[in-house]
Amino acid sequence: MSTQLPLGLSIRPSVDFAGFIIGRNGEAISRLRSHLDPFIYLWGESGTGKSHLLQASCHQAQAEGARPAYLPFKSEHGLEPAMLEGLEAFSKVCLDDLEVLAGDPAWELAVFNLFNQLSQKGAQLVVACDRPPAQLSLKLPDLASRLTWGPCYHLIALNDEERLELLISSAKRRGMSMSVETAAFLLQRTPRDIHFLTLLLDRLDQASLAAQRRLTIPFVREILNL
């Protein structure tokens, strides 16, 4: 079951913590899964799994009977600051791509108000960004201050060995078998960020089912034109 958003968007139903390779991010994931912190700030470059972790956290909260909401600011659905009104009714709110709204007074005020409302109700706020709080060009000093009120974790990108593990384990979760050789072939010829690799596996999954073929190097080369 996917978690429905107030504006009709939904998170990927297959995204969970089990499908995330922890790598050197053990403490951040442990704190995120504990639900103990009223506020958590995650940051890292593209491809470090920020969106995956926020969505996995929402799935976990929902499975535990809580009411989560996930809002990506890079959404193509024409979001407005007023979209944040009413989110204080949720027990967990995850805001993705915070850097997108930095410098916009209306958005900054809306996030600041939401932060305060969730805090007053004892709900949790988790945000993800591509840079640490001090490097956000915020115009609202009070929001800048709020973003330092909880633990801040820099997500570290997976190394090559961990990316191999990600490909092989993700393929297995989809019911496919991928050899180390095939995974290495993919990593040598495609972008290595987590989001791209996930989309790539989705494409290979569909092609493998349609052709009833295994994920061999020749098959992968044919499907992806490598």
Secondary structure, DSSP 8 states (H G I E B T S, - for coil): ---B-TTS-B--TT--GGGS--TT-HHHHHHHHHT--SEEEEE-STTSSHHHHHHHHHHHHHHTT--EEEEETT-SS---GGGGTTGGGSSEEEEE-GGGGTT-HHHHHHHHHHHHHHHHHT-EEEEEESS-GGGS--S-HHHHHHTTSS-EEE-----HHHHHHHHHHHHHHTT----HHHHHHHHHHS---HHHHHHHHHHHHHHHHHHT----HHHHHHHHT-
